[in-house]
Amino acid sequence: AWQNCPTLEDLRQLLSSKLDAISSETIASLTAYNFILEALFGAASY
């Protein structure tokens, strides 16, 4: 919500705390779309 991080370390800490609050099930539901997985696996095969 429009937070200003004066340093890169402050930004890292803020992002880390926000990501820790998200459950692994939520992350999986946002990232487990077939087209994302296919793009990632395709990129990894090069």
Backbone torsions as a table, in degrees:
resi	resn	phi	psi	omega
1	ALA	NA	72.4	175.3
2	TRP	50.8	46.2	175.7
3	GLN	-86.0	141.9	178.2
4	ASN	-104.8	125.9	178.2
5	CYS	-106.5	112.1	-176.0
6	PRO	-68.0	-23.4	179.6
7	THR	-130.8	161.0	177.1
8	LEU	-63.3	-37.5	178.6
9	GLU	-63.8	-39.2	176.1
10	ASP	-61.7	-41.7	177.6
11	LEU	-63.2	-43.8	178.2
12	ARG	-59.8	-43.9	-180.0
13	GLN	-65.1	-41.2	178.8
14	LEU	-63.3	-47.7	179.4
15	LEU	-62.4	-40.8	179.4
16	SER	-61.4	-43.9	-179.7
17	SER	-66.5	-37.2	178.4
18	LYS	-68.3	-41.8	179.9
19	LEU	-68.4	-35.2	177.6
20	ASP	-64.4	-25.8	-178.5
21	ALA	-80.5	-10.8	-178.8
22	ILE	-94.3	129.9	-179.2
23	SER	-71.9	155.6	179.0
24	SER	-64.3	-30.1	177.6
25	GLU	-66.2	-39.0	178.4
26	THR	-66.7	-44.4	178.3
27	ILE	-60.7	-43.7	179.1
28	ALA	-62.6	-39.0	-178.8
29	SER	-68.9	-25.5	179.7
30	LEU	-87.1	-22.6	-172.4
31	THR	-117.6	-2.2	-173.1
32	ALA	-94.6	26.2	176.3
33	TYR	-74.8	139.2	-176.1
34	ASN	-54.8	-41.5	-177.4
35	PHE	-66.4	-30.7	176.5
36	ILE	-70.5	-46.8	-179.4
37	LEU	-62.9	-41.5	178.8
38	GLU	-63.0	-39.8	178.7
39	ALA	-66.6	-40.7	179.3
40	LEU	-66.5	-45.1	179.1
41	PHE	-67.2	-37.7	177.3
42	GLY	-63.6	-42.1	179.3
43	ALA	-67.0	-34.4	-178.2
44	ALA	-72.3	-21.2	-176.4
45	SER	-82.9	-8.5	179.7
46	TYR	-80.3	NA	NA
